[in-house]
Amino acid sequence: MRFDCNIFIKNTVPFVILVAVFFSCNNTLKEVQGLDETSYTSQSVAKNINTKYTDSGRLTVVLVSPKMVNFTNRDFPFYKFPEGIDLTLFDDDNNKNTVISDHAIMYDQTGLIDLQGNVVLTTSTSDTLFTEQLFYDQKKEWLFTNFPVKFRTKDYITNGKGFDSNTNFTNAQVLEVNGRIFIDE
């Protein structure tokens, strides 16, 4: 039996490299799992906040939350609302639309608010949207999601996957509609 050095090297070198890489990692699984935003220091924490935003002297948004964690000391700054929010949006005619959620993240640079968990949006005309995640683009004044939704108007309950609308709901659309029920009251 002849020993072929080239075959030995060809078959062994990748194995040795893989073993070296595997054993050179010192982090345990628990350490790696802990590498999320909670492992970084926040800039500040605020409790029981009630913030009002105005545009040209007109009240446009009221944000209420039991807790806000400020991560604006990051490369991509954001505010986290781990205990949920109650957001009130006022349109140009001062009509009030409300959004509540279990959790929210507001990104400074993009003006995007990511609402998560039991999101309920109610319009000034009592139309109501239910979903698990909803994005609000503050700059474009636009709401959207690709999560399953239930949208209730005075005449219909529409179920679908996704929602897209301006903040005054003149262009509200349930996407990928999979059920619609007529309400006869």
Secondary structure as GFF3:
##gff-version 3
##sequence-region A 1 185
A	DSSP	alpha_helix	5	24	.	.	.	ID=ss1
A	DSSP	alpha_helix	29	33	.	.	.	ID=ss2
A	DSSP	three_ten_helix	37	39	.	.	.	ID=ss3
A	DSSP	beta_strand	44	55	.	.	.	ID=ss4
A	DSSP	beta_strand	58	71	.	.	.	ID=ss5
A	DSSP	beta_strand	78	81	.	.	.	ID=ss6
A	DSSP	beta_strand	85	90	.	.	.	ID=ss7
A	DSSP	beta_strand	96	101	.	.	.	ID=ss8
A	DSSP	beta_strand	103	107	.	.	.	ID=ss9
A	DSSP	beta_strand	112	122	.	.	.	ID=ss10
A	DSSP	beta_strand	128	137	.	.	.	ID=ss11
A	DSSP	beta_strand	142	152	.	.	.	ID=ss12
A	DSSP	beta_strand	156	166	.	.	.	ID=ss13
A	DSSP	beta_strand	173	174	.	.	.	ID=ss14
A	DSSP	beta_strand	179	182	.	.	.	ID=ss15
###
